[in-house]
Amino acid sequence: QVQLVESGGGLVQPGGSLRLSCAASGRIFRIYTMAWYRQAPGKQRELVANIRRGGETNYADSVKGRFTISRDDAKNTVYLQMNSLKPEDTAVYSCNTDLQISLLTTTSTYWGQGTQVTVSS
């Protein structure tokens, strides 16, 4: 009923930039927190950044000052602008949202399939 589709990943040189997008579609009543996670090979998945419905943001220390999360509620979309990328940012990036599909249902968490970001020269 709900699908999250990420885009914008790819290969970039150190110091470069990428912008990730994640669009939610389907039966959606209200979206609450939207977030980006990443998982590098051999490592646990970690929270990169999240943004609440009111716009409050939270970032992992490793990306503060370099990444910016934003959302467009009219489009049910969350973005991650990544600047000054480093090789250690290489990972699969996945979006995550907490949402209601109707007024009468509880909030559930949905995940996208992920997009690969590779930072290498």
N, C-alpha and C positions, 0 to 999 in steps of 0.2 A: 504493500500500500504506500510506503514511503521509500523513496530512492534518493541517495546522495551520490552525486557525480563530481569527482575532482578533475581539475585540469590545470595545466601550466607547469608541470614538472619537466625535467630535462637535464641536459648536461651544460654546465656553466664553469667558467674558469674562476679560480680564487679571486675574490674581490668583486665579482660580478653580482648581478641581481636577477631574481625571478619573482613572479607574482603567481601565487596559487589561488585558484577559485574552487568553491564547493557549492553546488546548487542543490537544494532540496526540492523534490517534487512529489506529487501524489496528494493523498488526503492529509492536509495539514490545517489544524485549527490555529495553533499558536506555537511559535518557537521560542524557547527560553535561551539557555546558554549554548553558545556555539564554540567549538574548540578545534585546534589542530594538535595532533600527536605525531610523533615520529619514532621509527624503530630502525636502528642501524644493525648491520649484520653482527650477530653474536651478543647483542645488547638488549636490555629490556625496553619496552615501549615507554616513552616519556612524554609528558605534557610539554608542548612548546608554548602555547598561548591559548587563552580563552577570553570570551567577551560575553558579558551578560546582556540581557534584553535592554537594560537601561544604558548600556554603553561602557560599563566598568570593565577594564581589561586587567589581565594578569599574564605575566611572562616568566618563562624559565630564566634563571640568571644568565645562562649561557647565550641567550639571544637578545637580552635587553639592550636597547640602543641600536640594534641592527634590524630587528623584525618588527613589523607593525600589523596587528590584526584589526580588521574592520568588518562591518556587516551592512547589508542592504536588506532591510526587512521587507521591502516591497517586492524584492526578487527572491526572497528566501535564500540568500547567498552570503557566504562568509569568505573573506579574502585573507591572504597572508602575503604581505610584501616583505621580501627577504633581500636585504642589502648587505654588502661587505661579506659575502659568503665565504666560508672556510671549508677546507676538506672535511673537517669533523662534522659539518652540517649534512654530509652525505647520509641519506636514509630514505626509507619509504615514509611519506607523509600522508596521514589519513585525517579526514575531518570527522567530527562527532557532534551530534546535536541532541539536546533534550527537548522533546516537543510533545504536544497533545494532538491527537488526530481528531478530537471532537471535544466539546465542552464537558461531556459526561465521562470522559476517559481520564485515566491518570497519565502522568508524564512518563514517557519511555525514551530510551537512548537508542540512537541509530548511528551506524558507522558507514563511511564510504569504503571503497575497495582499495584506495591508496594510489599515490602517484610517486614515482621514483624521482628523487633529486640527487644528482651526482655533481660534486664539486671537485674538479680535477683539471690540471693543466696538461 
